[in-house]
Structures are given as C-alpha cells and as structure tokens.
C-alpha cells in the first residue's frame, strides 16, 4: 500500500477507535490488518471489525471478586494477536487460584484469552498489570508499519512453522522496530516518525488517536 492510502486508512480507523473510546468507553484490543476492511476497496472508507476481545473501561464490569478498576484503566489479560500486542499487554501476568493449595499460579494460552474476554467469570482469577486505550494506538501503529512494508514491525522469527514468541516479545518490549529495511526505503521521514510515535513504549509519550489522525491527515 502506498503512503497516501495508508495514511487515509489510519485516519478512518482513528475515527472508529475514537468513537469506541470516547463515546462508548470500550477498547478493541485486537487491532490488526485482518480486522481492517475497506469498503469497495476505498482506503478512505475503512471498517474496523471483530470485537470479540473488546472490553469496556468505563462503567461497572462483572468479572468476579478479584476484578480491579483504577479510574479508566483496568487490570486485564494478555490478549490480542502476536506482533500487534502493545508492550504493556505483554507485561500482563494472569494468575489463577488453586482451591486445594490456596496458592496463585500463572496461566497462559487460550484459557487466558477466554477468561479475559469475559466468556467465563471466575472469582479465583487476577491479572497483575494494567493497560488502557493506548494499546489500540500501538496496534494501529503496527498495522501501519505492516501496510507499508508487508512485514511485522518486531521482525518475528519462525521455528518449525511457529512464531518464536520469546524473540518477538523481547524486541517488542525493547522497542526494536527496524525502520531502515529495504521495504521502507521509499517511506518518508514524516511517516516513519508517525509510526514510532504510535509505537512508543511509554504510554504517556505515545501519540493519542487525535495526534495520530492529525499527523496522518498531513500525509494523505
């Protein structure tokens, strides 16, 4: 996808996410290329789909006695799609209480995604990390990187056909996104700056949706 079309898509998805965040109080948690469709192939008319992992950050949530809210930030699970998960999502540890021993142990995989998505509700479940709306901005930045280069920004590796999640996780948390790959040689410095601003590790320094849309609109 060329730079102008990619910028148009970003502007449209920003509008959708701003409505979700500001009007509904929900975050998507699984923004990725497969979940962005174009109406009649028009980059200026993107549609954000698949809300199966979306969670509400404002208002009451029924998630068992160990669910915790902090203002507009919640303790939540490690969900989403590898290579499009924000660093703060990777930092989440999901723990389950063993009724027999009374001890907490870490759980992972499909069980975490199922529980975090609210499909089941258990009292003996807790998450040791918080994240909020900023995760959708990071994921959208990863989508922008992919749209321009056709590779994931964390340059994940494969072993036996499976993603090397350990390598991917370390690169993601370290903010190692290669902006000098051949696929990005024709990408403008302004667009590269936008990608990095959207994928900044520090959520307080990361671009907001409003800042992202404003910058992208100048690149259309």
C-alpha positions, 0 to 999 in steps of 0.5 A: 500500500502506498503512503497516501492510502495508508495514511487515509486508512489510519485516519478512518480507523482513528475515527472508529477507535475514537468513537469506541473510546470516547463515546462508548468507553470500550477498547478493541484490543485486537487491532490488526490488518485482518480486522481492517476492511475497506469498503469497495476497496476505498482506503478512505472508507475503512471498517474496523471489525471483530470485537470479540476481545473488546472490553469496556473501561468505563462503567461497572464490569462483572468479572468476579471478586478479584476484578480491579478498576483504577479510574479508566484503566483496568487490570486485564489479560494478555490478549490480542494477536502476536506482533500487534500486542502493545508492550504493556499487554505483554507485561500482563501476568494472569494468575489463577487460584488453586482451591486445594493449595490456596496458592496463585499460579500463572496461566497462559494460552487460550484459557487466558484469552477466554477468561479475559474476554469475559466468556467465563467469570471466575472469582479465583482469577487476577491479572497483575498489570494494567493497560488502557486505550493506548494499546489500540494506538500501538496496534494501529501503529503496527498495522501501519508499519505492516501496510507499508512494508508487508512485514511485522514491525518486531521482525518475528522469527519462525521455528518449525512453522511457529512464531518464536514468541520469546524473540518477538516479545523481547524486541517488542518490549525493547522497542526494536522496530527496524525502520531502515529495511529495504521495504521502507526505503521509499517511506518518508521521514514524516511517516516513519516518525508517525509510526514510532510515535504510535509505537512508543513504549511509554504510554504517556509519550505515545501519540493519542488517536487525535495526534495520530489522525492529525499527523496522518491527515498531513500525509494523505 
